[in-house]
């Protein structure tokens, strides 16, 4: 296909003319010239059209929908109208920095097998003020350089905290978008970006640019703030996307290895269990009550750990060590015997685990309120599973014997 321009920056918008003006100005201030800005107005009722036309810049193409066709179809329309070999989506409340296009084009030109590039972001508030803590959080999870696409999918399945939900710093290869069919919403309309990233990564490689290329505006009116995080539904959708990612890995050459298939099976069982846990929060009658599960868990702990043993309890401080009077139970993390909160990262979790183990802890009990730790702290999870024997693993408890290091023998209690 012959493309008319090198780059298109698509800006889907609806009733945000004040923020759109700032976003559009950031596109027109790029240090790269061969681009067009495609504004997709989803039937705004404010002065959006007047704001766009006030720029009087031939690089801007303005397209207005006669009726509001929704977020998904408006974003998908950008792919249908695109006439460039590279395409980027800029939400109407975000900003691209002057080097965004030039750095992204350089990465895609130099790596023809890459489906999309990703730059770092800064987080700003509604007034444009820099939010240091949020920005640091995202930059700390950022990789650099060429990344094998299947390795990216693998790490997402493993629980790697790669945050790519802010698309302002992403540039796609149009051929990669065509290969996967553009956007889709099998699980949530608020995760259409993650769904697209995973489907592209299953077929193409990625490139992470270690430079700040965009600013993400954090404010209360965002769709993600209003809809995605409420009621646990966002987490359910994310688990569904990661379950799909397991299918992509099963379809790849990586699955030719039997041990890898076994690992995928374990991750699938875990993610499905987490899905059921979150579903039960929304529909409580689907599962046992909290008190019933707690009574069963207490019996199970007593059946696999001798009385009087020192154990580490990972429970988000929702049970409390006083629930285990027959044991020398300590919370995790702990300071002078008191719960001290979640670890900052995997390294801290592993360090504290070893400190408590050397101080006499023989078992680690991970209770269901803290099962998300087994995902979020993927390094700690892998350390536990690689070094210690699991003696219990069900929908209530995962128990590790911290002094047994031979090949794992797994006891699964009847449900």
N, C-alpha and C positions, 0 to 999 in steps of 0.2 A: 504493500500500500504506500502511495506517495503522500507524505504529510506536507501541509502548507507552511507550518511553523515548527520550530523546535519544541516549544513548551506552551502549554495552556495552563493557566491558573484559574480553576473554576471556583466561584464564590456563590454557593447557594444561600439565599437570604429570604427573610420574612420579617417585616416590621421592625427592623433595627437600623434605620437609616443613619443614626448618629454613630453607631459603632461600625457600620458598613463603610462609612466615609473614611474612617481611620484605617480599616483593613485594606480598602482599595488604594489608598494613598501609599501604603507600605508596598503593595505590588508594583505600583508605578515608579517607585524609588529604587528598583533593583539595579544592580551594577551589570546586568546582562540584558541585551536588547531584543533578542529574537524570541518574543513571547506575545501571547494575547491574554487578556483577562476576560473571562466569560462569566458574567453576572446572571444568575438564574433566579429571578424574582418570583417567589411562589405566591403571587397575587396579593402583594402587600397593600395595606390600606393607608399607609403613611406616605411620606414624600420620598420614598426610595427611588423612584424613577427620576425625579428631579435632581436628587443628589448625584446619581450616576451620570446623568447627562451634563451636569455642571462641570465635570472634568474635561469634557470636549476633547478626549484623547482617542485617536483612531485605533489604539491598541485595545480598547474596551469594546466588547460586544455585549449588548444588553438584550436579554430574552425574558419576556414576561409571560407567565402562565395565566391563562384567563381565569382559572379557578385554582384553589390551593390543592395540589395533588399529593401532599404529604412529603415528609422528609425523604423516604426511600426513593420514591419515583423522581423527585427533584434531583437527588444525587445521581441516580442512574441515568437521568437525561443528560447529565454532563458527559458521561462516557459516550452516549449515542451521538452527541453533537461535536465531540472532540475531533479536531483535525491536526493534532500535533503528535509527534512521536513520544513525548513525555507529558504526563498529566498530573496535576496536583490539585488537591481540594483544600480550600481555605475557608473554614467557618467564618461567618460574617462578624464574629466578635473577637477573632484572633488576628495576629500580626505576623508577617514574615519580615525577617531582617534583610538588609540590602544584599547580602551574599547568599541568600537561600537558593536562588535559581542557579547561579554560577557554580556553587559547590555541588549541588545535586546533579547537574548536567555532567560535571567532571566525573563524578562517581559512576554514573550510568554509562557514559561514553567509554570509560576505561574498563568497565566490567560488563561485557555484552550478555553474560548469563544471569545478571542480576535482575530480578523482577521489580524491586523497588528499593529506594534508598531512604534512610532515616537520619535526620539530624537531631541534635539535642534541643531542648526547649527551656525557656524561662517561664515562670508562672508570675502573672501580674494580677492585681485586683481590678475592680471595675473602673477605678480612676487611673489605671496604668502604673500603679506603684509596684515595685518589685517585691515578691514574696519569697524571701530567702529560704525559709524552712521547706516549703513545698518544692521549690526549684532544686534544692539539694537532694531531696528524696528521689526525684526522677533522674537526676544526673548520676546518682550513686548506683543505679541499676542499668547503666548504659554500657554497652559493649563498643568496641571499636573495630572498624575495618570490615573485611569480607567475612560473611557468615554463611556456611552451608545451610541451605533452606531446610533440609531434613533435620539437621542438628538444632535449628531454631524450634521446629515443631517438637522435637524430643524434649528440649528444655522446658517448653511450655507444659507438656504433659507431666514432666518431673516436678513442676511447681516453681520453676525459675521466675523471679519477679521482674520480667521485662515488661515495662509499661509503654505500650504503643497506642494507647487510645486517643492520643492527641495528634490528629492527622495533619496539622498545619506544617509540620516539618518532614512530611513524607512526600516523595515523588515517585509515581508509577511509570513503568514502561507500558505504553499503550498495547503492545503486542501481548504482554503478560495479562493485562486486563481482558483482552479478547480471548485468550486461551482458557481462562477460568469462567468467562461469562459475566464479568462485572460483579456488582453487589448481589447479595442474597440475604434473606432474613429467616433462616430455618428455626431460630430459637428466640430471637429478640430483635426488634427494630433498633434498639439502642446499642447493639453490638455488631452492627453491620460492618464496622471497620475491622474489628478483630477477626470476624469470620472471613473477610476478604484477605487479610494478611496471612492467615493460616492456609487458605486454599492456594494462594500464590506460592507460599513457602514450600508447599508439598511438591511444586513443579519447578521452582526457580530459586536461585540463591538471593541473598540480601546483602546490603552494604550499609554499615553504620558509620556516619560521618561524625567525628569527635569535635564538632564545633556547634555552637549555639546558632540556630538558624531561624527560630521562630519564638513567638511569645504566646502562651496560652492564657486566656483571660478567665479567671475563676470568679464566678458570680452566681447569684441565687436563681437567675432566670434560665440557666442552661437546662436543656432537656435531660442531660445526665443527672443533674442535681435534683430536678423535679420528679423524675420518673425512675431512673435506673436504680438508685440506691434504696428505694423504699420497699419495705415489706419482704426483703430477702429475695425478691424476684431477680435482681441483677446477678446475685451469686448463682442462682439456679441456671440462668442463661450462660454464664461463664463456664460452669461445669459442663453444660451441654456442648459448648464449643470445644472444650478440651477433650470430651469423649469422642467427638468427631475427629479430633487430631489423632487419637489412637488409631482410628480407622485408616487415616492417611499413612501412618507408619506401618500398619499391617499390610498395606498395599505396596510398600516400598521394598527395596532389596534388603533393608535392615532386618526385616522379619524372616529372612532365610535362616537366621541364627536362632536355635531353639531356646537358648537362655534369654535372648532378647524378647522372644514371644512370651516367655514366662513373666518377664518384667512387665510387659504391656498388659498381660492378664491381671497382674497384681494391681497395677495402676487403675485399670478399668473397674475392678471390684471396689477399690477405694473410692473412686470418683462416684460410682453408682451409689455407694453407701452414703457419701456426703449429700448426694442429690436427694436421697430418701430422708435424710436428717432435716434438710432445709424444707422439704415438702411437708414434713410432719409439723414443722413450726407454723406453716400456713394452714394446714388441715390437721389439727391435733388428734382427732379420732382415728387417724390412720395407724397409729403405733401405740405401744405401751405408754402409760403415763410416766411422768418424771419419777414419782415415788416408786412405782413398780420397777423401773429400770435400775434405780439406785439400790433397792433391796436385792435384786438379782446380782448386781455388780459386787456388792459387799460379800455375798456368798461365794462368788467366783474368785475374788481376791483371796479369801480365806482358804479356798481349795487348792491354790497353787503356790502360796507364799507361807512359810512357817511362821507361827506367831512369834512376836518379839523381834523379827528382822527389821532392819532399817530400810525404808523404801522412800523413793522420791515420788511425790504425787503431782502430776501435771493435770490440773483441773480448772484453770482460770480462776482459782479461789472460789469456785461455786459449790464444791462439796465441803471443803475444810478438812484439815487433818484430824480434827476431833471425831470425824466419822469413822476413823480407824483406830480405836483405842487399844486394840490388841497388837498394834505394830508401832515401831518408832518411825512415824511418818513425818516427812519434811516437805514443805511446798517447793515448787520450782517456778521461777527463781526464788531463792531465799536469802534473807539477811538476818542473822541472829534469831533464826527459827521462824521468822515471819515472812509472809508472801511479799515478794519484791517486784512483781510485775513480769511481763514477757521480756525475753532477751532482745537486745537491739538488733542482733544478727546471728547467723549460724555460728560464727566463730565464738561469740560470747556464750551461746548455748552449749557448745561442745566443751568449752573451757570450764564452765560451771558444773556440767555433768561430771567431768573427770575430777574436779575438786571434791565434789560430794561423794563420788565413788571411792576416792582415796581416803576419805574420812569415814568410810564404813558403810555406805549405802550399797545394798546388794541387789535391789530391784528398782525398776522404774515403771510406774503405773501411769498410763496415759488414759484419762477418762474422756468420755464422749464430748463433754463441753469444750475440750481442748483439741479435738481431732483436727481442727483446721491447722494446728501446729505442724502436723505431719505433711502438710502441703506447703504452707508458707515458709517454714524452715526446712526446705528440702535438703540442705546440707546436713543438718542435724539428723533428719530422718535417715538419710543414706548412711551416716556414721553409725547410727544405732543398728540398722539392719545389716550392715557389713561386719560389725564387731561383736554383737551380742545376740544371744538366742531369744527368739520370741517364744514365750511359753503360753501365751494366750492372745488371741486375735479374733475379736468379734465386733458387733455393732455397739458395744458398750465400753470395751476395754481393749487396750493393747498393752501387754506386760512383757518387759524385757528382763531377763536374768543378767545382771551386769558382771557376773563372774564366769559365765559360760561362753567361751569363744569358739567352740567347735562348730561343725556344720549345723545349721538351724534345724531344730525339731519343733514343728508348729502344732500346738494343741488348739483346736477350734471347738469351743464349747457348743453344745446344741442350742439352737434358738427356740 
